[in-house]
Amino acid sequence: MMIACNGNSSDKEQPIATTVPEINYTIKASFPHSTNAFTEGFLFYNGSLYESTGSPQEFPETESIVGIVDLKNGNIDQKVKLDKSIYFGEGIVFLNDKLFQLTYKNQTCFVYDAKTFKKLGQYTFTNKEGWGLTTDGTNIIMSDGTDVLNYVNPDNFQIIKRLPVSENGYALQNVNELEYVEGFIYANIWTKDEIVKIDPANGKVVGKLDLTKIKDSAIRINPKAQETNGIAYNPKTKTILVTGKLWPKIYEIELSSPNAIVSAKQ
């Protein structure tokens, strides 16, 4: 901390301005992605890439579905479909042989069998909105568009604890799609072309990936491409697939030095 010195008797301590370390990466490959897919959830499960999508009214071609992505052509093998006149699909996560699917403003999480995709039930939650989901292997971790991540009991969808996310001492709003990668939480930030790396021990952002060039490339191919959204970690290849809403491509990236910023933890 430092004291602001401006001769005013009401001086208060202010956070020291620091720079979050940038995480460098290499683009290893790219794959087709459906330009009708308004990406909300993105993850690997049992070797397959799953995607969940939303259905904004301004894009009538979109649907709220969950399915397996074919990396040869970008098509989604649909497993779940919501009535988009009622629900807007959001993030997904697999845990304990179940698939959990958030909805945007209905305060509802649907639960399906992870093998048959038969609906098993649903939970309600008190958060105003539902955005992203991931898991640390025990709990579900949920974002709701604020600066807070919610740790949720998968057996009843009750919040166990709340983790405020901060960058340089300030609350980081609009935390969106999530992915738990080797002990850290990676997150898209809505309206920003970046992924932040969050220390789950204290909620501090300890690294950042700049995806501006990738987003620019997507827009050049499809001018209607929207926000960067979608992080899927492949534990077999140790690479990450990233995409965005209505993007024409999925990009496989490899972090140049994934452990280089661990020492930045405070």
C-alpha positions in Angstrom: 0.0 0.0 0.0 1.1 3.6 -0.4 -0.2 6.9 1.0 -1.4 9.5 -1.6 0.5 12.8 -0.9 -1.5 15.7 -2.2 -1.5 18.0 0.9 -5.1 17.1 1.7 -5.9 16.0 5.2 -8.3 13.5 3.9 -5.6 11.5 2.2 -6.4 7.8 2.1 -4.4 4.7 1.3 -4.7 3.6 -2.4 -3.8 0.3 -4.0 -0.5 0.3 -5.7 -0.9 0.2 -9.4 0.6 -3.1 -10.7 0.6 -4.9 -14.0 -0.8 -8.4 -14.2 1.7 -10.6 -16.0 0.8 -11.5 -19.6 0.7 -15.2 -20.5 2.2 -15.9 -23.9 0.7 -18.5 -26.1 1.2 -20.1 -29.5 -1.6 -20.9 -31.9 -1.2 -24.6 -32.8 -4.2 -25.2 -35.1 -7.7 -23.9 -36.0 -10.9 -25.8 -36.6 -14.3 -24.9 -38.1 -16.9 -23.5 -35.8 -20.6 -23.0 -36.5 -21.4 -19.4 -37.1 -24.9 -20.1 -35.7 -23.4 -21.1 -32.3 -23.7 -18.4 -29.7 -21.2 -20.0 -27.4 -21.9 -20.0 -23.7 -20.2 -23.1 -22.5 -17.2 -25.0 -23.8 -15.4 -28.0 -22.4 -13.9 -31.5 -22.9 -15.5 -34.5 -21.3 -14.5 -38.1 -21.9 -12.4 -37.0 -24.8 -15.2 -35.1 -26.6 -15.6 -31.4 -27.0 -18.9 -30.1 -25.8 -20.5 -26.8 -26.5 -23.6 -25.1 -25.0 -25.2 -22.2 -26.8 -27.7 -19.4 -26.2 -30.4 -17.9 -28.4 -30.6 -14.1 -28.4 -33.6 -12.7 -30.2 -31.5 -10.5 -32.5 -30.0 -13.7 -34.0 -33.0 -15.8 -34.9 -30.8 -18.5 -36.4 -29.4 -19.4 -32.9 -30.7 -22.1 -30.6 -30.1 -23.0 -26.9 -28.6 -26.4 -27.2 -25.8 -28.7 -25.8 -23.9 -31.1 -27.9 -20.7 -32.6 -29.1 -18.6 -30.5 -31.6 -17.3 -32.2 -34.7 -13.9 -30.5 -35.2 -13.9 -31.6 -38.9 -16.8 -29.3 -39.8 -17.9 -27.4 -36.7 -21.3 -29.1 -36.5 -22.8 -29.8 -33.1 -24.3 -33.2 -32.5 -27.3 -32.0 -30.4 -27.9 -33.8 -27.1 -30.1 -31.2 -25.3 -32.4 -28.5 -26.6 -34.3 -25.9 -24.6 -37.4 -24.0 -25.7 -35.8 -20.7 -26.7 -39.1 -18.9 -26.3 -38.7 -19.6 -22.5 -35.0 -20.3 -21.8 -31.7 -18.9 -22.8 -29.0 -21.6 -22.4 -25.8 -20.7 -20.6 -22.8 -22.5 -19.1 -22.4 -26.3 -18.6 -20.3 -28.7 -16.5 -20.1 -32.4 -16.0 -19.7 -33.7 -12.5 -20.6 -37.0 -10.8 -21.9 -38.6 -14.0 -24.3 -35.7 -14.5 -24.5 -32.7 -16.9 -25.5 -29.4 -15.4 -26.9 -26.6 -17.7 -27.5 -23.0 -16.5 -30.1 -20.7 -17.9 -29.6 -17.0 -18.2 -32.5 -15.3 -16.4 -34.8 -18.1 -15.3 -32.7 -18.8 -12.2 -32.8 -22.5 -13.2 -30.2 -25.2 -13.6 -31.2 -28.3 -15.5 -29.6 -31.7 -14.7 -29.2 -34.6 -17.1 -27.7 -38.0 -17.1 -24.2 -37.6 -18.5 -24.5 -40.8 -20.7 -28.1 -40.7 -21.9 -28.8 -37.0 -21.6 -32.1 -37.8 -20.0 -33.3 -35.0 -17.8 -33.0 -35.9 -14.2 -34.4 -32.8 -12.6 -33.7 -29.1 -12.1 -32.6 -26.7 -9.4 -33.4 -23.1 -8.7 -30.8 -20.5 -7.5 -31.1 -17.1 -6.1 -28.5 -15.3 -8.3 -30.1 -12.8 -10.6 -28.5 -14.4 -13.6 -26.6 -17.6 -14.6 -23.4 -17.3 -16.8 -20.6 -19.8 -16.6 -19.9 -23.2 -14.9 -16.8 -25.3 -14.2 -15.7 -27.6 -11.4 -12.7 -28.3 -9.2 -13.7 -31.9 -9.1 -15.7 -31.5 -5.9 -17.8 -28.4 -6.2 -19.4 -26.6 -9.1 -18.1 -23.1 -9.6 -20.6 -20.7 -11.1 -20.3 -17.1 -12.5 -23.2 -14.8 -12.6 -21.9 -11.7 -14.4 -20.6 -10.0 -11.3 -17.1 -10.1 -9.7 -18.1 -13.1 -7.5 -17.6 -16.8 -8.2 -20.0 -19.1 -6.4 -19.0 -22.5 -5.1 -22.0 -24.7 -5.4 -22.9 -28.1 -3.8 -23.7 -30.4 -6.8 -26.2 -32.4 -4.7 -28.6 -29.5 -4.1 -27.1 -26.5 -5.9 -26.8 -24.5 -2.7 -24.0 -22.0 -2.5 -21.2 -23.1 -0.2 -19.0 -20.1 -0.5 -18.5 -16.9 -2.6 -15.1 -16.0 -4.0 -14.7 -12.3 -5.0 -12.4 -11.9 -8.1 -10.0 -8.9 -8.1 -7.4 -7.5 -10.5 -4.8 -5.2 -9.0 -6.9 -4.8 -5.9 -10.1 -3.9 -7.7 -13.2 -6.0 -8.2 -13.3 -7.6 -11.7 -16.8 -7.5 -13.1 -18.4 -9.5 -15.9 -16.7 -12.8 -15.2 -18.1 -15.2 -17.8 -17.2 -18.6 -19.2 -15.0 -20.7 -16.8 -12.5 -23.5 -17.1 -10.6 -25.1 -14.2 -7.1 -25.8 -15.4 -4.4 -27.5 -13.2 -5.5 -25.7 -9.9 -6.4 -22.4 -11.4 -9.6 -20.9 -12.8 -9.5 -19.4 -16.2 -12.2 -17.0 -17.2 -13.5 -15.0 -20.1 -14.5 -11.4 -19.2 -17.5 -10.2 -21.1 -16.8 -7.5 -23.7 -13.1 -8.0 -23.3 -10.9 -10.1 -25.6 -8.9 -11.7 -22.9 -8.8 -14.7 -20.5 -7.7 -14.1 -16.9 -6.1 -16.7 -14.7 -7.5 -16.6 -11.2 -6.0 -18.1 -8.0 -8.9 -19.9 -6.3 -7.1 -19.4 -2.9 -7.8 -15.7 -2.9 -9.6 -14.7 -6.1 -6.7 -12.6 -7.4 -6.0 -12.5 -11.1 -2.4 -13.7 -11.5 -2.1 -13.8 -15.3 -3.8 -12.7 -18.5 -4.0 -13.9 -22.1 -4.7 -11.3 -24.8 -6.9 -12.8 -27.5 -7.3 -9.6 -29.6 -5.5 -10.9 -32.6 -7.5 -14.1 -32.6 -10.8 -12.1 -32.3 -9.7 -9.8 -35.2 -9.0 -12.9 -37.3 -12.5 -14.3 -36.6 -14.2 -11.0 -37.5 -12.3 -10.8 -40.8 -13.8 -14.1 -41.7 -17.3 -13.5 -40.3 -18.1 -9.8 -39.6 -21.0 -10.8 -37.4 -18.8 -12.5 -34.9 -19.5 -11.4 -31.3 -17.7 -11.6 -27.9 -14.8 -13.9 -27.2 -16.3 -16.7 -25.1 -15.3 -20.3 -24.7 -12.3 -22.0 -23.0 -11.9 -25.8 -23.2 -8.8 -27.4 -21.7 -7.7 -30.7 -23.3 -5.8 -32.6 -20.5 -4.4 -35.1 -23.1 -2.6 -32.5 -25.2 -2.2 -29.8 -22.5 -3.6 -27.3 -24.9 -6.7 -25.0 -24.7 -9.4 -24.5 -27.4 -10.8 -21.0 -27.5 -13.7 -19.5 -29.5 -16.4 -16.9 -29.4 -20.1 -16.3 -30.1 -20.8 -16.8 -33.8 -17.1 -17.2 -34.5 -16.2 -19.2 -37.7 -13.2 -20.8 -36.0 -12.0 -22.6 -32.9 -8.4 -22.0 -32.1 -6.1 -24.4 -30.3 -3.5 -22.6 -28.3 -0.6 -23.8 -26.2 0.6 -21.7 -23.3 4.3 -20.8 -23.8 5.1 -21.0 -20.1 2.1 -22.1 -18.1 3.9 -22.0 -14.7 5.9 -18.8 -15.3 3.5 -16.6 -13.3 2.9 -18.8 -10.2 5.5 -16.6 -8.4 3.2 -13.6 -8.9 0.7 -15.0 -6.4 0.4 -12.7 -3.4 
